[in-house]
Amino acid sequence: MNNADLEARNRNLLAELDATVREAFDLVLVQMENAGHRIRAQEAYRTPARQRELFLAGLTKRVTGGLHTRRLALDVVDDAHPDNPSPQFMADLAVVAFRQGLTTGLLWGLPRSLAKERRDCIVFGRATQLAALIQFKRGWDASHIEATP
Ligand SMILES: [Zn+2]
């Protein structure tokens, strides 16, 4: 995707988010770009019908009420590696999102013992160490960002 298309896509999807959280998500995209990543917004708002469709397809664990249906979540893609985001991309995303008061699904589903060390890396901004850890084990939705209401 060229830069103009990427920028337009990111603007359009940010506009779907709730106005109270839009700036935080916008800053995540800006800071990821500043860190040298090509970040692409993939999906923001979902209708309840689409959420149900994804649930039935096994692509989400939430049948209703996901934060996408409330305009409080954004899925992103590493545009340089759309099918296989680099560990550094996912680690930087988790750290940058945390600094904006947002959360990614990087730790979702991990046993508590594994989550603890990774969470400390996020909180203390140790993205390089985090990238090394998540090469081996990470949660199931690293490219999902949400604003916890
Ligand atoms: Zn999502």
Backbone and ligand atoms as CSV (ligand in chain L), in Angstrom:
chain,resi,resn,atom,element,x,y,z
A,1,MET,N,N,0.858,-1.192,0.000
A,1,MET,CA,C,0.000,0.000,0.000
A,1,MET,C,C,0.895,1.243,0.000
A,2,ASN,N,N,0.645,2.182,-0.925
A,2,ASN,CA,C,1.513,3.364,-0.955
A,2,ASN,C,C,1.185,4.322,0.198
A,3,ASN,N,N,2.062,5.297,0.404
A,3,ASN,CA,C,1.931,6.152,1.584
A,3,ASN,C,C,0.627,6.939,1.600
A,4,ALA,N,N,0.206,7.441,0.440
A,4,ALA,CA,C,-1.025,8.239,0.393
A,4,ALA,C,C,-2.236,7.364,0.731
A,5,ASP,N,N,-2.266,6.159,0.178
A,5,ASP,CA,C,-3.376,5.243,0.473
A,5,ASP,C,C,-3.386,4.834,1.948
A,6,LEU,N,N,-2.183,4.588,2.458
A,6,LEU,CA,C,-2.060,4.194,3.864
A,6,LEU,C,C,-2.561,5.314,4.775
A,7,GLU,N,N,-2.130,6.519,4.492
A,7,GLU,CA,C,-2.548,7.675,5.299
A,7,GLU,C,C,-4.062,7.873,5.236
A,8,ALA,N,N,-4.623,7.768,4.043
A,8,ALA,CA,C,-6.073,7.955,3.877
A,8,ALA,C,C,-6.843,6.864,4.620
A,9,ARG,N,N,-6.366,5.640,4.501
A,9,ARG,CA,C,-7.035,4.532,5.189
A,9,ARG,C,C,-7.001,4.744,6.702
A,10,ASN,N,N,-5.817,5.124,7.217
A,10,ASN,CA,C,-5.694,5.332,8.660
A,10,ASN,C,C,-6.613,6.463,9.132
A,11,ARG,N,N,-6.688,7.554,8.358
A,11,ARG,CA,C,-7.573,8.689,8.727
A,11,ARG,C,C,-9.033,8.224,8.761
A,12,ASN,N,N,-9.441,7.484,7.745
A,12,ASN,CA,C,-10.842,7.054,7.650
A,12,ASN,C,C,-11.233,6.138,8.807
A,13,LEU,N,N,-10.352,5.229,9.157
A,13,LEU,CA,C,-10.701,4.296,10.232
A,13,LEU,C,C,-10.632,4.979,11.595
A,14,LEU,N,N,-9.692,5.897,11.775
A,14,LEU,CA,C,-9.667,6.649,13.038
A,14,LEU,C,C,-10.973,7.417,13.227
A,15,ALA,N,N,-11.525,7.918,12.130
A,15,ALA,CA,C,-12.766,8.697,12.201
A,15,ALA,C,C,-13.950,7.847,12.666
A,16,GLU,N,N,-13.846,6.524,12.534
A,16,GLU,CA,C,-14.934,5.658,13.000
A,16,GLU,C,C,-14.942,5.506,14.516
A,17,LEU,N,N,-13.815,5.830,15.148
A,17,LEU,CA,C,-13.711,5.607,16.604
A,17,LEU,C,C,-14.444,6.689,17.376
A,18,ASP,N,N,-14.813,6.357,18.602
A,18,ASP,CA,C,-15.475,7.309,19.481
A,18,ASP,C,C,-14.569,8.535,19.666
A,19,ALA,N,N,-15.173,9.713,19.617
A,19,ALA,CA,C,-14.401,10.965,19.672
A,19,ALA,C,C,-13.592,11.094,20.959
A,20,THR,N,N,-14.055,10.461,22.028
A,20,THR,CA,C,-13.351,10.602,23.309
A,20,THR,C,C,-12.021,9.851,23.341
A,21,VAL,N,N,-11.842,8.888,22.447
A,21,VAL,CA,C,-10.607,8.089,22.455
A,21,VAL,C,C,-9.798,8.241,21.168
A,22,ARG,N,N,-10.318,8.967,20.214
A,22,ARG,CA,C,-9.699,9.033,18.884
A,22,ARG,C,C,-8.266,9.566,18.944
A,23,GLU,N,N,-8.035,10.590,19.759
A,23,GLU,CA,C,-6.699,11.187,19.797
A,23,GLU,C,C,-5.659,10.184,20.314
A,24,ALA,N,N,-6.035,9.400,21.314
A,24,ALA,CA,C,-5.097,8.410,21.864
A,24,ALA,C,C,-4.691,7.396,20.792
A,25,PHE,N,N,-5.668,6.925,20.028
A,25,PHE,CA,C,-5.355,5.976,18.946
A,25,PHE,C,C,-4.517,6.658,17.859
A,26,ASP,N,N,-4.855,7.896,17.561
A,26,ASP,CA,C,-4.096,8.653,16.560
A,26,ASP,C,C,-2.624,8.752,16.985
A,27,LEU,N,N,-2.398,9.046,18.270
A,27,LEU,CA,C,-1.022,9.164,18.764
A,27,LEU,C,C,-0.284,7.828,18.698
A,28,VAL,N,N,-0.994,6.742,18.881
A,28,VAL,CA,C,-0.362,5.423,18.740
A,28,VAL,C,C,0.152,5.246,17.307
A,29,LEU,N,N,-0.685,5.603,16.339
A,29,LEU,CA,C,-0.252,5.470,14.937
A,29,LEU,C,C,0.950,6.373,14.658
A,30,VAL,N,N,0.893,7.608,15.132
A,30,VAL,CA,C,1.992,8.557,14.908
A,30,VAL,C,C,3.283,8.042,15.544
A,31,GLN,N,N,3.186,7.558,16.770
A,31,GLN,CA,C,4.402,7.106,17.465
A,31,GLN,C,C,4.961,5.828,16.844
A,32,MET,N,N,4.099,4.981,16.326
A,32,MET,CA,C,4.588,3.796,15.611
A,32,MET,C,C,5.303,4.212,14.325
A,33,GLU,N,N,4.747,5.194,13.629
A,33,GLU,CA,C,5.416,5.701,12.422
A,33,GLU,C,C,6.764,6.318,12.788
A,34,ASN,N,N,6.784,7.076,13.876
A,34,ASN,CA,C,8.040,7.700,14.319
A,34,ASN,C,C,9.089,6.655,14.693
A,35,ALA,N,N,8.636,5.481,15.123
A,35,ALA,CA,C,9.566,4.400,15.471
A,35,ALA,C,C,9.988,3.607,14.235
A,36,GLY,N,N,9.518,4.041,13.057
A,36,GLY,CA,C,9.965,3.411,11.813
A,36,GLY,C,C,9.063,2.316,11.287
A,37,HIS,N,N,7.881,2.166,11.897
A,37,HIS,CA,C,6.970,1.123,11.432
A,37,HIS,C,C,5.985,1.683,10.414
A,38,ARG,N,N,5.535,0.812,9.513
A,38,ARG,CA,C,4.426,1.144,8.619
A,38,ARG,C,C,3.192,0.496,9.217
A,39,ILE,N,N,2.417,1.297,9.929
A,39,ILE,CA,C,1.251,0.749,10.615
A,39,ILE,C,C,0.001,1.067,9.802
A,40,ARG,N,N,-0.819,0.053,9.605
A,40,ARG,CA,C,-2.043,0.199,8.815
A,40,ARG,C,C,-3.251,-0.131,9.690
A,41,ALA,N,N,-4.178,0.801,9.783
A,41,ALA,CA,C,-5.421,0.508,10.475
A,41,ALA,C,C,-6.192,-0.492,9.627
A,42,GLN,N,N,-6.696,-1.541,10.261
A,42,GLN,CA,C,-7.344,-2.599,9.506
A,42,GLN,C,C,-8.854,-2.607,9.716
A,43,GLU,N,N,-9.280,-2.477,10.951
A,43,GLU,CA,C,-10.713,-2.477,11.226
A,43,GLU,C,C,-10.970,-1.709,12.511
A,44,ALA,N,N,-11.988,-0.850,12.504
A,44,ALA,CA,C,-12.333,-0.089,13.709
A,44,ALA,C,C,-13.746,-0.472,14.139
A,45,TYR,N,N,-14.750,0.229,13.629
A,45,TYR,CA,C,-16.131,-0.060,14.019
A,45,TYR,C,C,-16.635,-1.351,13.377
A,46,ARG,N,N,-17.331,-2.145,14.168
A,46,ARG,CA,C,-18.015,-3.332,13.655
A,46,ARG,C,C,-19.487,-3.239,14.021
A,47,THR,N,N,-20.335,-3.534,13.071
A,47,THR,CA,C,-21.759,-3.644,13.392
A,47,THR,C,C,-21.959,-4.904,14.226
A,48,PRO,N,N,-23.021,-4.944,15.018
A,48,PRO,CA,C,-23.312,-6.178,15.759
A,48,PRO,C,C,-23.422,-7.386,14.823
A,49,ALA,N,N,-23.951,-7.197,13.630
A,49,ALA,CA,C,-24.078,-8.312,12.675
A,49,ALA,C,C,-22.696,-8.827,12.265
A,50,ARG,N,N,-21.765,-7.905,12.008
A,50,ARG,CA,C,-20.412,-8.340,11.633
A,50,ARG,C,C,-19.722,-9.032,12.808
A,51,GLN,N,N,-19.915,-8.514,14.009
A,51,GLN,CA,C,-19.313,-9.151,15.189
A,51,GLN,C,C,-19.800,-10.596,15.300
A,52,ARG,N,N,-21.103,-10.789,15.065
A,52,ARG,CA,C,-21.682,-12.136,15.152
A,52,ARG,C,C,-21.117,-13.056,14.064
A,53,GLU,N,N,-20.953,-12.477,12.879
A,53,GLU,CA,C,-20.391,-13.232,11.747
A,53,GLU,C,C,-18.967,-13.698,12.082
A,54,LEU,N,N,-18.166,-12.809,12.656
A,54,LEU,CA,C,-16.787,-13.165,13.023
A,54,LEU,C,C,-16.774,-14.222,14.122
A,55,PHE,N,N,-17.704,-14.090,15.063
A,55,PHE,CA,C,-17.794,-15.078,16.145
A,55,PHE,C,C,-18.107,-16.457,15.574
A,56,LEU,N,N,-19.084,-16.500,14.682
A,56,LEU,CA,C,-19.481,-17.786,14.101
A,56,LEU,C,C,-18.349,-18.395,13.275
A,57,ALA,N,N,-17.501,-17.538,12.716
A,57,ALA,CA,C,-16.358,-18.019,11.934
A,57,ALA,C,C,-15.168,-18.367,12.825
A,58,GLY,N,N,-15.338,-18.175,14.140
A,58,GLY,CA,C,-14.244,-18.493,15.059
A,58,GLY,C,C,-13.145,-17.454,15.087
A,59,LEU,N,N,-13.427,-16.246,14.585
A,59,LEU,CA,C,-12.387,-15.220,14.482
A,59,LEU,C,C,-12.397,-14.247,15.659
A,60,THR,N,N,-13.380,-14.342,16.505
A,60,THR,CA,C,-13.376,-13.575,17.748
A,60,THR,C,C,-13.993,-14.448,18.824
A,61,LYS,N,N,-13.636,-14.162,20.060
A,61,LYS,CA,C,-14.175,-14.950,21.168
A,61,LYS,C,C,-15.409,-14.289,21.763
A,62,ARG,N,N,-15.784,-13.136,21.237
A,62,ARG,CA,C,-16.907,-12.405,21.806
A,62,ARG,C,C,-18.067,-12.371,20.824
A,63,VAL,N,N,-19.195,-12.921,21.226
A,63,VAL,CA,C,-20.334,-12.946,20.316
A,63,VAL,C,C,-20.993,-11.582,20.225
A,64,THR,N,N,-21.044,-10.870,21.337
A,64,THR,CA,C,-21.629,-9.522,21.315
A,64,THR,C,C,-20.774,-8.619,22.181
A,65,GLY,N,N,-21.021,-7.345,22.061
A,65,GLY,CA,C,-20.461,-6.408,23.026
A,65,GLY,C,C,-18.973,-6.186,22.932
A,66,GLY,N,N,-18.317,-6.695,21.921
A,66,GLY,CA,C,-16.904,-6.394,21.760
A,66,GLY,C,C,-16.713,-4.885,21.652
A,67,LEU,N,N,-15.536,-4.435,22.022
A,67,LEU,CA,C,-15.306,-2.982,22.017
A,67,LEU,C,C,-15.328,-2.403,20.606
A,68,HIS,N,N,-15.161,-3.243,19.581
A,68,HIS,CA,C,-15.296,-2.728,18.215
A,68,HIS,C,C,-16.715,-2.216,17.964
A,69,THR,N,N,-17.701,-2.898,18.538
A,69,THR,CA,C,-19.083,-2.469,18.302
A,69,THR,C,C,-19.398,-1.182,19.064
A,70,ARG,N,N,-18.522,-0.822,20.014
A,70,ARG,CA,C,-18.693,0.427,20.767
A,70,ARG,C,C,-17.717,1.513,20.309
A,71,ARG,N,N,-17.023,1.266,19.207
A,71,ARG,CA,C,-16.084,2.242,18.628
A,71,ARG,C,C,-14.901,2.534,19.553
A,72,LEU,N,N,-14.512,1.518,20.335
A,72,LEU,CA,C,-13.425,1.696,21.297
A,72,LEU,C,C,-12.244,0.785,21.003
A,73,ALA,N,N,-12.193,0.193,19.804
A,73,ALA,CA,C,-11.096,-0.718,19.483
A,73,ALA,C,C,-10.700,-0.570,18.019
A,74,LEU,N,N,-9.422,-0.818,17.780
A,74,LEU,CA,C,-8.862,-0.717,16.428
A,74,LEU,C,C,-7.907,-1.892,16.215
A,75,ASP,N,N,-8.081,-2.583,15.111
A,75,ASP,CA,C,-7.121,-3.609,14.720
A,75,ASP,C,C,-6.152,-2.990,13.721
A,76,VAL,N,N,-4.890,-3.335,13.853
A,76,VAL,CA,C,-3.881,-2.788,12.950
A,76,VAL,C,C,-3.081,-3.922,12.317
A,77,VAL,N,N,-2.334,-3.561,11.293
A,77,VAL,CA,C,-1.493,-4.510,10.567
A,77,VAL,C,C,-0.127,-3.862,10.386
A,78,ASP,N,N,0.892,-4.695,10.432
A,78,ASP,CA,C,2.239,-4.253,10.061
A,78,ASP,C,C,2.272,-4.252,8.532
A,79,ASP,N,N,2.137,-3.076,7.931
A,79,ASP,CA,C,1.992,-3.003,6.480
A,79,ASP,C,C,3.225,-3.538,5.745
A,80,ALA,N,N,4.360,-3.582,6.434
A,80,ALA,CA,C,5.569,-4.144,5.825
A,80,ALA,C,C,5.531,-5.674,5.819
A,81,HIS,N,N,4.783,-6.253,6.743
A,81,HIS,CA,C,4.656,-7.722,6.846
A,81,HIS,C,C,3.223,-8.052,7.233
A,82,PRO,N,N,2.275,-7.844,6.308
A,82,PRO,CA,C,0.851,-7.930,6.676
A,82,PRO,C,C,0.436,-9.274,7.274
A,83,ASP,N,N,1.047,-10.360,6.830
A,83,ASP,CA,C,0.618,-11.663,7.321
A,83,ASP,C,C,1.422,-12.152,8.515
A,84,ASN,N,N,2.474,-11.434,8.823
A,84,ASN,CA,C,3.382,-11.927,9.855
A,84,ASN,C,C,4.097,-10.747,10.520
A,85,PRO,N,N,3.381,-10.043,11.420
A,85,PRO,CA,C,3.989,-8.854,12.033
A,85,PRO,C,C,5.254,-9.228,12.811
A,86,SER,N,N,6.242,-8.379,12.759
A,86,SER,CA,C,7.490,-8.682,13.462
A,86,SER,C,C,7.271,-8.562,14.967
A,87,PRO,N,N,8.038,-9.331,15.741
A,87,PRO,CA,C,7.956,-9.179,17.197
A,87,PRO,C,C,8.217,-7.738,17.638
A,88,GLN,N,N,9.136,-7.051,16.953
A,88,GLN,CA,C,9.414,-5.665,17.354
A,88,GLN,C,C,8.194,-4.778,17.116
A,89,PHE,N,N,7.481,-5.006,16.034
A,89,PHE,CA,C,6.250,-4.250,15.766
A,89,PHE,C,C,5.250,-4.462,16.901
A,90,MET,N,N,5.018,-5.715,17.266
A,90,MET,CA,C,4.028,-6.016,18.306
A,90,MET,C,C,4.466,-5.478,19.668
A,91,ALA,N,N,5.759,-5.567,19.933
A,91,ALA,CA,C,6.270,-5.070,21.216
A,91,ALA,C,C,6.161,-3.544,21.278
A,92,ASP,N,N,6.590,-2.873,20.226
A,92,ASP,CA,C,6.492,-1.412,20.193
A,92,ASP,C,C,5.036,-0.975,20.305
A,93,LEU,N,N,4.147,-1.695,19.628
A,93,LEU,CA,C,2.724,-1.352,19.677
A,93,LEU,C,C,2.194,-1.448,21.108
A,94,ALA,N,N,2.553,-2.500,21.806
A,94,ALA,CA,C,2.070,-2.669,23.182
A,94,ALA,C,C,2.570,-1.539,24.089
A,95,VAL,N,N,3.836,-1.169,23.916
A,95,VAL,CA,C,4.426,-0.120,24.755
A,95,VAL,C,C,3.803,1.239,24.435
A,96,VAL,N,N,3.695,1.555,23.164
A,96,VAL,CA,C,3.140,2.845,22.735
A,96,VAL,C,C,1.667,2.957,23.150
A,97,ALA,N,N,0.921,1.866,22.984
A,97,ALA,CA,C,-0.496,1.879,23.373
A,97,ALA,C,C,-0.629,2.092,24.879
A,98,PHE,N,N,0.194,1.396,25.641
A,98,PHE,CA,C,0.139,1.539,27.107
A,98,PHE,C,C,0.353,3.000,27.515
A,99,ARG,N,N,1.294,3.657,26.866
A,99,ARG,CA,C,1.582,5.059,27.205
A,99,ARG,C,C,0.411,5.979,26.903
A,100,GLN,N,N,-0.487,5.527,26.034
A,100,GLN,CA,C,-1.682,6.331,25.721
A,100,GLN,C,C,-2.897,5.851,26.521
A,101,GLY,N,N,-2.653,4.964,27.482
A,101,GLY,CA,C,-3.761,4.477,28.295
A,101,GLY,C,C,-4.588,3.401,27.604
A,102,LEU,N,N,-4.038,2.825,26.540
A,102,LEU,CA,C,-4.745,1.789,25.780
A,102,LEU,C,C,-4.081,0.431,26.031
A,103,THR,N,N,-4.736,-0.613,25.589
A,103,THR,CA,C,-4.245,-1.976,25.803
A,103,THR,C,C,-4.265,-2.728,24.480
A,104,THR,N,N,-3.291,-3.599,24.269
A,104,THR,CA,C,-3.370,-4.522,23.132
A,104,THR,C,C,-3.664,-5.924,23.681
A,105,GLY,N,N,-3.936,-6.853,22.774
A,105,GLY,CA,C,-4.198,-8.231,23.181
A,105,GLY,C,C,-2.930,-9.076,23.228
A,106,LEU,N,N,-1.782,-8.424,23.352
A,106,LEU,CA,C,-0.499,-9.143,23.325
A,106,LEU,C,C,-0.383,-10.192,24.428
A,107,LEU,N,N,-1.011,-9.936,25.563
A,107,LEU,CA,C,-0.868,-10.860,26.694
A,107,LEU,C,C,-2.091,-11.747,26.886
A,108,TRP,N,N,-3.122,-11.558,26.061
A,108,TRP,CA,C,-4.370,-12.286,26.268
A,108,TRP,C,C,-4.160,-13.785,26.127
A,109,GLY,N,N,-4.625,-14.511,27.121
A,109,GLY,CA,C,-4.578,-15.958,27.075
A,109,GLY,C,C,-3.276,-16.556,27.588
A,110,LEU,N,N,-2.303,-15.716,27.911
A,110,LEU,CA,C,-1.038,-16.258,28.434
A,110,LEU,C,C,-1.218,-16.686,29.883
A,111,PRO,N,N,-0.536,-17.749,30.283
A,111,PRO,CA,C,-0.533,-18.079,31.707
A,111,PRO,C,C,0.059,-16.911,32.508
A,112,ARG,N,N,-0.438,-16.757,33.718
A,112,ARG,CA,C,-0.019,-15.639,34.560
A,112,ARG,C,C,1.495,-15.540,34.681
A,113,SER,N,N,2.154,-16.687,34.777
A,113,SER,CA,C,3.612,-16.689,34.967
A,113,SER,C,C,4.327,-16.067,33.768
A,114,LEU,N,N,3.813,-16.291,32.572
A,114,LEU,CA,C,4.430,-15.705,31.374
A,114,LEU,C,C,3.996,-14.257,31.191
A,115,ALA,N,N,2.767,-13.962,31.563
A,115,ALA,CA,C,2.247,-12.613,31.358
A,115,ALA,C,C,2.980,-11.587,32.221
A,116,LYS,N,N,3.359,-11.983,33.424
A,116,LYS,CA,C,3.958,-11.039,34.381
A,116,LYS,C,C,5.207,-10.355,33.823
A,117,GLU,N,N,6.150,-11.143,33.330
A,117,GLU,CA,C,7.405,-10.571,32.830
A,117,GLU,C,C,7.140,-9.679,31.605
A,118,ARG,N,N,6.223,-10.134,30.757
A,118,ARG,CA,C,5.909,-9.352,29.557
A,118,ARG,C,C,5.199,-8.058,29.928
A,119,ARG,N,N,4.301,-8.133,30.921
A,119,ARG,CA,C,3.599,-6.917,31.356
A,119,ARG,C,C,4.585,-5.902,31.937
A,120,ASP,N,N,5.552,-6.376,32.697
A,120,ASP,CA,C,6.568,-5.470,33.243
A,120,ASP,C,C,7.321,-4.770,32.113
A,121,CYS,N,N,7.635,-5.490,31.054
A,121,CYS,CA,C,8.317,-4.885,29.905
A,121,CYS,C,C,7.460,-3.770,29.299
A,122,ILE,N,N,6.148,-4.018,29.206
A,122,ILE,CA,C,5.242,-3.008,28.651
A,122,ILE,C,C,5.222,-1.773,29.547
A,123,VAL,N,N,5.037,-1.995,30.826
A,123,VAL,CA,C,4.901,-0.887,31.781
A,123,VAL,C,C,6.181,-0.057,31.838
A,124,PHE,N,N,7.334,-0.730,31.797
A,124,PHE,CA,C,8.602,-0.009,31.926
A,124,PHE,C,C,9.233,0.326,30.572
A,125,GLY,N,N,8.504,0.083,29.481
A,125,GLY,CA,C,8.963,0.506,28.168
A,125,GLY,C,C,10.148,-0.279,27.633
A,126,ARG,N,N,10.296,-1.520,28.060
A,126,ARG,CA,C,11.429,-2.332,27.585
A,126,ARG,C,C,11.010,-3.119,26.339
A,127,ALA,N,N,10.861,-2.406,25.230
A,127,ALA,CA,C,10.309,-3.022,24.018
A,127,ALA,C,C,11.251,-4.048,23.403
A,128,THR,N,N,12.548,-3.826,23.486
A,128,THR,CA,C,13.495,-4.767,22.888
A,128,THR,C,C,13.450,-6.112,23.614
A,129,GLN,N,N,13.433,-6.043,24.937
A,129,GLN,CA,C,13.333,-7.275,25.744
A,129,GLN,C,C,11.994,-7.961,25.485
A,130,LEU,N,N,10.946,-7.158,25.393
A,130,LEU,CA,C,9.615,-7.712,25.132
A,130,LEU,C,C,9.580,-8.425,23.780
A,131,ALA,N,N,10.194,-7.819,22.768
A,131,ALA,CA,C,10.215,-8.436,21.432
A,131,ALA,C,C,10.894,-9.798,21.477
A,132,ALA,N,N,11.957,-9.902,22.259
A,132,ALA,CA,C,12.659,-11.187,22.375
A,132,ALA,C,C,11.761,-12.228,23.050
A,133,LEU,N,N,11.052,-11.816,24.094
A,133,LEU,CA,C,10.188,-12.751,24.822
A,133,LEU,C,C,9.027,-13.251,23.963
A,134,ILE,N,N,8.427,-12.349,23.183
A,134,ILE,CA,C,7.212,-12.737,22.459
A,134,ILE,C,C,7.505,-13.499,21.171
A,135,GLN,N,N,8.777,-13.622,20.829
A,135,GLN,CA,C,9.101,-14.508,19.708
A,135,GLN,C,C,8.649,-15.933,20.019
A,136,PHE,N,N,8.684,-16.281,21.298
A,136,PHE,CA,C,8.399,-17.659,21.698
A,136,PHE,C,C,6.954,-17.844,22.134
A,137,LYS,N,N,6.426,-16.857,22.827
A,137,LYS,CA,C,5.077,-17.036,23.367
A,137,LYS,C,C,4.436,-15.673,23.549
A,138,ARG,N,N,3.235,-15.537,22.997
A,138,ARG,CA,C,2.497,-14.294,23.178
A,138,ARG,C,C,1.009,-14.603,23.183
A,139,GLY,N,N,0.232,-13.608,23.588
A,139,GLY,CA,C,-1.213,-13.754,23.619
A,139,GLY,C,C,-1.797,-13.761,22.224
A,140,TRP,N,N,-3.105,-13.923,22.149
A,140,TRP,CA,C,-3.716,-14.261,20.860
A,140,TRP,C,C,-4.173,-13.073,20.024
A,141,ASP,N,N,-4.022,-11.835,20.520
A,141,ASP,CA,C,-4.528,-10.728,19.695
A,141,ASP,C,C,-3.630,-9.496,19.784
A,142,ALA,N,N,-2.371,-9.674,19.394
A,142,ALA,CA,C,-1.365,-8.624,19.566
A,142,ALA,C,C,-1.634,-7.383,18.726
A,143,SER,N,N,-2.410,-7.501,17.659
A,143,SER,CA,C,-2.624,-6.349,16.789
A,143,SER,C,C,-3.983,-5.680,17.027
A,144,HIS,N,N,-4.608,-6.035,18.136
A,144,HIS,CA,C,-5.858,-5.397,18.564
A,144,HIS,C,C,-5.522,-4.389,19.659
A,145,ILE,N,N,-6.011,-3.162,19.497
A,145,ILE,CA,C,-5.805,-2.097,20.499
A,145,ILE,C,C,-7.176,-1.680,21.001
A,146,GLU,N,N,-7.310,-1.505,22.311
A,146,GLU,CA,C,-8.611,-1.072,22.815
A,146,GLU,C,C,-8.484,-0.071,23.952
A,147,ALA,N,N,-9.525,0.716,24.070
A,147,ALA,CA,C,-9.657,1.634,25.184
A,147,ALA,C,C,-10.628,1.000,26.170
A,148,THR,N,N,-10.137,0.643,27.321
A,148,THR,CA,C,-11.015,0.023,28.306
A,148,THR,C,C,-11.963,1.089,28.867
A,149,PRO,N,N,-13.259,0.865,28.747
A,149,PRO,CA,C,-14.193,1.906,29.195
A,149,PRO,C,C,-14.213,2.049,30.716
L,1,ZN,ZN,ZN,-9.884,-6.235,17.436
